[in-house]
Amino acid sequence: MSDAQKVVFLHGLGETRDVWNPVIKQLPQTECISLDVLTTKPPLASWLLEDVCAQIANSLTEPVHLVGVSLGAVIALNIALTHPGKVSSLFVSAPQAKPPKLLMNLQKTLMRVLPTKWVCPPQLSKPELVGVLDSLKDLDLTSQLPALSMPVTVVCGSKDKANLPAARKIAGLIPTAHLEVIQGAGHQWHAAHPQLFACYLTKHLDR
C-alpha cells in the first residue's frame, strides 16, 4: 500500500472523537488523528455533508488513510469521491451509500424516545442530531462508488443487521474493495472491541 501511514479517524453519530482513543492506543507505531465531525460552529442546524467533507479535506496537507464508522464512514466515502488525491486508502465500518428511509426513520424514533445521555454526545441536543439525519435523507453515492481506485476495506459486524446489506453492496460496487464481516460483532464494535478493530485496521494498512 502507499508509504503514507497517517491515519485519520471519523466517528459516528452520537459519538465524539474520543471514542477512538482506545483504538489509537493499540497503534503506537502509527500516526493517528481523530476529528470531530459534529460541531456547533456553525450550528448543527446547518450541518451539511458537503461542507464537513470540504472542511476535513482542506485540513489535510497530505494523503491519509481514512477510517470511519457509520456517519464517519459516509463522510470518508464522500471525501474519497470528491477529493481522491487526499485519500491513500479507506477503512469503513457499517457504511451507507443510500440510507434506507425505514432505517433513517427508525434511528430518529429511537433518538426521540431514548434518554438524551444515551444518544447525544456532550453539548449536543436530540433535535440537532435529528437534523443531521434529515440532511442525509436524499444521499445516494451508489453511482459514484465504482470510480474509487484506492484500496478499500469495508467492515461490518455480523450482528449489525441494519447495515450489513449496505456494507455488502458497497464492497461489491467498489472495484478495489475487500469485505470483512466480523463474526459476533455489533454496530459499535470499534468501541466494544478496540483491540480487534485495531487488528483489522493493521491488516488493511499492511495490504
SULPE-V137738 format. One record per run of one state. SS is the DSSP state (~ for helix, > for strand, _ for the rest). FROM is the first residue (numbers start at 1). TO is the last residue. If there is no record, write none. Layout:
ss=<SS & SS>
from=<FROM & FROM>
to=<TO & TO>
//
This chain:
ss=<_ & > & _ & ~ & _ & > & _ & ~ & _ & ~ & _ & > & _ & ~ & _ & ~ & > & _ & ~ & _ & ~ & _ & ~ & _ & ~ & _ & > & _ & ~ & _ & > & _ & ~ & _ & ~ & _>
from=<1 & 7 & 11 & 17 & 25 & 32 & 36 & 44 & 47 & 49 & 60 & 64 & 70 & 71 & 83 & 84 & 87 & 94 & 101 & 114 & 116 & 120 & 126 & 136 & 142 & 146 & 151 & 158 & 161 & 174 & 177 & 183 & 189 & 193 & 194 & 206>
to=<6 & 10 & 16 & 24 & 31 & 35 & 43 & 46 & 48 & 59 & 63 & 69 & 70 & 82 & 83 & 86 & 93 & 100 & 113 & 115 & 119 & 125 & 135 & 141 & 145 & 150 & 157 & 160 & 173 & 176 & 182 & 188 & 192 & 193 & 205 & 207>
//
